[in-house]
Amino acid sequence: MTRKSPCEEKTTHQVQKFWDKRPCNIRHSPQEIGTKLYFDEVESRKYFVEPHIQRFAQFSRWKDKKVLEIGCGIGTDTMNFARSGAKVTAVELSGKSLEIARRRAEVFGLENRIDFYPGDAEKLSQFVPQEPYDLIYSFGVIQHTPHPERVLEQIRYYAKPGGEIKIMVYNHRSYKVLWIILKYGKGRFWKTRDIVAENSEAATGSPVSYTFSRKKIKRLLEQQGFEVTELWVDHIFPYHVRDYVKYEYVKVWWIRLLPDSVFRWLERRFGWHICVTARVPEAACASRP
């Protein structure tokens, strides 16, 4: 019998408690949470340190289209899809994150363009009405659920023939994994899975944080009948964390020494984010029960 990994033995309730305690990006601004200034600063900082998100999401492409976002967090990408003219269905496990995302939609007058659903993406078809979407989008989410393959199975019920799926997952063969193992694991590479899960996020102790190889995420998508059309790697965080948490941007010494072209070369090969786009052929769309 195959032994379960520690991540598989975790529950979605444990995952929910972790992200309720500290929603992703919630400290991207020191302003009062829920104000327009707070949301503006969160967005500005997010896209400053992760500019590849905008290139990946291609927000303006989805005007007058239907977008299903799995794991909206506090709603940064959600708002950009909506303000670009998309009709968005946003799903989120963390109640605290969803509360902030709803408030964000109110602040920017986008409530009528977004339908929010609380719940577990592994059971998506149990609480989100099944209909076809032009884009199914999930940035940095499915690696935090105990069974990512179940999420991919679920999205088949929402996949529109000719539509797209865009998913970001963490890269196993990345600079960040090496940094985590050397800094926190003291070189214990044989415990990589546990050490990375514990230290992958700004708040330590994430109950589930998988990493993937390019081949593995491609294979998981193809197993569901999706055709991978683009796959690329990006994002090495270049700043000292001690300064970054004070909203100061001081690059690590060795990165300061590199020409931009060399740093970008490293990001494209050893970045933390695998960004995958897949096409939805008609045969991949599951019949609805």
C-alpha positions as CSV (number, residue, x, y, z in Angstrom):
1,M,0.0,0.0,0.0
2,T,1.3,3.5,-0.9
3,R,2.1,5.6,2.1
4,K,0.3,8.9,2.2
5,S,2.4,12.1,2.3
6,P,2.1,14.4,5.3
7,C,0.2,16.9,3.2
8,E,-2.3,14.3,2.1
9,E,-3.0,13.5,5.7
10,K,-3.9,17.1,6.5
11,T,-7.5,18.3,6.3
12,T,-9.1,21.2,4.5
13,H,-10.2,22.5,7.9
14,Q,-6.6,22.8,9.0
15,V,-5.8,24.7,5.7
16,Q,-8.8,27.0,6.3
17,K,-7.7,27.8,9.9
18,F,-4.2,28.7,8.6
19,W,-5.4,31.1,5.9
20,D,-8.1,32.6,8.2
21,K,-5.4,33.5,10.7
22,R,-3.3,35.3,8.1
23,P,-4.9,35.7,4.6
24,C,-2.4,35.9,1.8
25,N,-1.0,39.5,1.2
26,I,-3.0,40.9,4.1
27,R,0.1,42.7,5.2
28,H,0.9,44.3,1.9
29,S,-0.2,47.6,3.3
30,P,0.0,49.3,6.8
31,Q,-3.3,51.2,6.1
32,E,-6.6,50.3,7.7
33,I,-7.9,47.1,6.2
34,G,-11.0,47.6,4.1
35,T,-10.2,51.1,3.0
36,K,-9.6,52.1,-0.6
37,L,-6.1,53.3,0.2
38,Y,-5.4,49.9,1.8
39,F,-6.6,48.0,-1.3
40,D,-4.7,50.3,-3.7
41,E,-1.5,49.7,-1.8
42,V,-2.0,46.0,-1.6
43,E,-2.5,45.8,-5.3
44,S,0.5,48.1,-6.1
45,R,2.8,46.0,-3.9
46,K,1.6,42.7,-5.2
47,Y,2.2,43.5,-8.8
48,F,5.4,45.3,-8.1
49,V,7.0,42.2,-6.6
50,E,5.2,39.8,-8.9
51,P,4.8,41.6,-12.2
52,H,4.5,38.3,-14.1
53,I,0.9,37.9,-12.7
54,Q,-0.4,40.5,-15.1
55,R,1.3,38.9,-18.0
56,F,-0.1,35.5,-17.1
57,A,-3.6,36.5,-16.3
58,Q,-4.0,38.9,-19.3
59,F,-6.9,40.6,-17.6
60,S,-8.0,42.7,-20.6
61,R,-8.5,39.6,-22.7
62,W,-11.5,38.5,-20.7
63,K,-13.8,41.5,-21.3
64,D,-17.4,40.3,-21.6
65,K,-16.2,36.7,-20.8
66,K,-17.0,34.4,-17.9
67,V,-14.1,33.8,-15.5
68,L,-14.1,31.2,-12.7
69,E,-11.4,32.0,-10.1
70,I,-10.5,29.2,-7.7
71,G,-9.0,30.6,-4.6
72,C,-9.5,34.4,-4.8
73,G,-7.9,35.2,-1.5
74,I,-8.5,38.9,-0.6
75,G,-9.4,39.6,-4.2
76,T,-6.6,41.4,-6.0
77,D,-6.8,39.5,-9.3
78,T,-10.5,39.2,-8.9
79,M,-11.0,42.9,-9.0
80,N,-8.8,43.2,-12.1
81,F,-10.8,40.7,-14.0
82,A,-14.0,42.4,-13.0
83,R,-12.8,46.0,-13.8
84,S,-11.6,44.7,-17.1
85,G,-15.2,43.7,-17.9
86,A,-15.3,40.0,-17.1
87,K,-18.1,38.4,-15.2
88,V,-16.4,36.6,-12.3
89,T,-17.3,33.7,-10.1
90,A,-14.8,33.7,-7.2
91,V,-14.4,30.7,-4.8
92,E,-12.5,30.8,-1.5
93,L,-12.0,28.4,1.4
94,S,-10.9,31.1,3.9
95,G,-13.9,32.9,5.4
96,K,-11.7,35.8,6.5
97,S,-10.2,36.2,3.1
98,L,-13.6,36.1,1.5
99,E,-14.9,38.8,3.9
100,I,-12.1,41.1,2.8
101,A,-12.6,40.3,-0.9
102,R,-16.4,41.1,-0.6
103,R,-15.5,44.4,1.1
104,R,-13.1,45.2,-1.7
105,A,-15.8,44.6,-4.4
106,E,-18.0,47.0,-2.5
107,V,-15.3,49.7,-2.2
108,F,-14.7,49.6,-6.0
109,G,-18.4,49.2,-7.0
110,L,-17.9,45.8,-8.6
111,E,-20.4,43.8,-6.6
112,N,-22.6,43.2,-9.7
113,R,-19.7,41.7,-11.6
114,I,-18.6,39.1,-9.0
115,D,-20.4,36.2,-7.5
116,F,-18.6,34.9,-4.3
117,Y,-18.8,31.4,-3.1
118,P,-17.3,30.0,0.1
119,G,-16.1,26.4,0.0
120,D,-13.6,23.7,-0.7
121,A,-12.4,23.6,-4.3
122,E,-12.0,19.8,-4.0
123,K,-15.8,19.7,-3.8
124,L,-16.5,22.5,-6.2
125,S,-19.5,21.0,-8.0
126,Q,-21.3,20.6,-4.7
127,F,-21.8,24.3,-4.2
128,V,-21.0,26.2,-7.4
129,P,-23.7,26.0,-10.2
130,Q,-22.3,24.1,-13.1
131,E,-22.0,26.1,-16.2
132,P,-19.2,26.6,-18.8
133,Y,-16.5,29.3,-18.3
134,D,-14.2,31.0,-20.8
135,L,-11.4,31.0,-18.3
136,I,-10.7,29.0,-15.2
137,Y,-8.0,30.7,-13.2
138,S,-6.1,29.7,-10.1
139,F,-2.9,31.5,-9.0
140,G,-1.0,29.8,-6.2
141,V,-3.9,27.9,-4.7
142,I,-4.1,24.2,-5.6
143,Q,-0.8,23.4,-4.0
144,H,-2.4,24.3,-0.7
145,T,-5.2,21.7,-0.8
146,P,-4.5,18.2,0.4
147,H,-5.5,16.6,-3.0
148,P,-4.7,19.0,-5.9
149,E,-5.8,16.4,-8.4
150,R,-9.3,16.5,-7.1
151,V,-9.5,20.2,-7.9
152,L,-8.4,19.5,-11.5
153,E,-11.1,16.8,-11.7
154,Q,-13.7,19.2,-10.5
155,I,-12.9,22.0,-13.0
156,R,-13.8,19.6,-15.8
157,Y,-17.4,20.3,-15.0
158,Y,-16.8,24.0,-15.7
159,A,-14.5,23.8,-18.7
160,K,-15.9,25.4,-21.9
161,P,-14.8,23.8,-25.2
162,G,-12.2,26.1,-26.6
163,G,-11.7,27.8,-23.3
164,E,-8.6,28.2,-21.2
165,I,-7.2,27.1,-17.8
166,K,-4.5,29.1,-16.2
167,I,-2.9,27.7,-13.1
168,M,0.2,28.7,-11.0
169,V,1.9,26.2,-8.7
170,Y,5.2,26.1,-6.9
171,N,8.3,24.9,-8.7
172,H,10.2,22.0,-7.0
173,R,13.4,22.7,-8.9
174,S,13.6,26.3,-7.8
175,Y,16.0,28.7,-6.0
176,K,13.5,29.1,-3.2
177,V,13.3,25.4,-2.4
178,L,17.2,25.3,-2.2
179,W,17.1,28.4,0.0
180,I,14.5,26.9,2.4
181,I,16.4,23.7,2.7
182,L,19.7,25.4,3.4
183,K,18.3,28.1,5.8
184,Y,15.6,26.1,7.7
185,G,16.4,22.5,7.0
186,K,20.2,22.8,7.6
187,G,20.8,20.9,4.4
188,R,18.4,17.9,5.2
189,F,17.4,17.4,1.6
190,W,15.8,14.0,2.5
191,K,13.1,16.0,4.4
192,T,12.5,18.5,1.6
193,R,8.7,18.0,1.4
194,D,8.1,18.6,5.1
195,I,10.5,21.5,5.4
196,V,9.2,23.3,2.3
197,A,5.6,22.9,3.5
198,E,6.5,24.4,6.8
199,N,8.4,27.4,5.5
200,S,6.9,28.2,2.0
201,E,4.7,31.1,3.1
202,A,5.2,34.5,4.9
203,A,3.6,32.9,8.0
204,T,5.3,29.6,8.9
205,G,3.4,26.4,9.5
206,S,1.4,26.0,6.3
207,P,-0.3,22.6,6.7
208,V,-0.2,21.9,3.0
209,S,2.3,23.3,0.4
210,Y,3.1,21.0,-2.4
211,T,5.8,21.7,-5.0
212,F,5.7,20.4,-8.6
213,S,8.0,19.6,-11.4
214,R,7.1,21.0,-14.9
215,K,6.4,17.4,-16.0
216,K,4.2,16.6,-13.1
217,I,1.8,19.5,-13.4
218,K,1.6,19.0,-17.2
219,R,0.8,15.3,-16.6
220,L,-1.9,16.1,-14.1
221,L,-3.6,18.5,-16.5
222,E,-3.3,16.1,-19.4
223,Q,-4.8,13.3,-17.3
224,Q,-8.0,15.4,-17.2
225,G,-8.0,15.7,-21.0
226,F,-6.6,19.3,-21.1
227,E,-4.0,20.3,-23.6
228,V,-1.1,22.3,-22.2
229,T,-0.3,25.2,-24.6
230,E,2.2,27.2,-22.6
231,L,4.3,26.6,-19.5
232,W,6.9,28.9,-18.1
233,V,8.8,29.6,-14.9
234,D,9.2,33.0,-13.1
235,H,9.8,34.8,-9.9
236,I,12.8,34.8,-7.6
237,F,12.1,37.1,-4.7
238,P,15.1,39.5,-4.7
239,Y,14.6,41.5,-1.5
240,H,15.8,41.1,2.1
241,V,12.8,40.0,4.1
242,R,13.8,42.0,7.1
243,D,13.5,45.2,5.0
244,Y,10.6,44.1,3.0
245,V,8.3,43.7,6.0
246,K,9.1,47.3,6.8
247,Y,8.0,48.2,3.2
248,E,11.6,48.8,2.1
249,Y,13.0,47.2,-1.0
250,V,16.7,46.3,-0.5
251,K,17.9,43.6,-2.9
252,V,20.0,40.7,-1.6
253,W,23.7,41.4,-2.2
254,W,24.4,38.7,-4.9
255,I,21.3,39.8,-6.8
256,R,22.5,43.4,-6.8
257,L,25.7,42.2,-8.5
258,L,23.9,40.5,-11.4
259,P,23.0,42.2,-14.6
260,D,19.2,42.3,-15.1
261,S,19.5,39.9,-18.1
262,V,21.3,37.3,-16.0
263,F,18.8,37.6,-13.1
264,R,15.9,37.1,-15.6
265,W,17.7,34.1,-17.0
266,L,17.8,32.6,-13.5
267,E,14.1,33.4,-12.9
268,R,13.1,31.6,-16.1
269,R,14.9,28.5,-15.0
270,F,14.8,28.4,-11.2
271,G,11.8,30.6,-10.4
272,W,9.3,29.7,-7.7
273,H,6.2,29.9,-9.9
274,I,5.3,27.5,-12.7
275,C,2.6,29.3,-14.8
276,V,0.6,26.9,-17.0
277,T,-2.0,27.6,-19.6
278,A,-4.1,24.8,-21.0
279,R,-6.7,24.6,-23.7
280,V,-10.0,22.9,-23.2
281,P,-10.8,20.5,-26.1
282,E,-14.4,19.3,-26.4
283,A,-13.4,15.8,-25.3
284,A,-12.2,17.1,-21.9
285,C,-15.5,18.5,-20.8
286,A,-17.2,16.2,-18.4
287,S,-20.9,15.6,-18.7
288,R,-22.8,17.2,-15.9
289,P,-24.5,14.9,-13.4
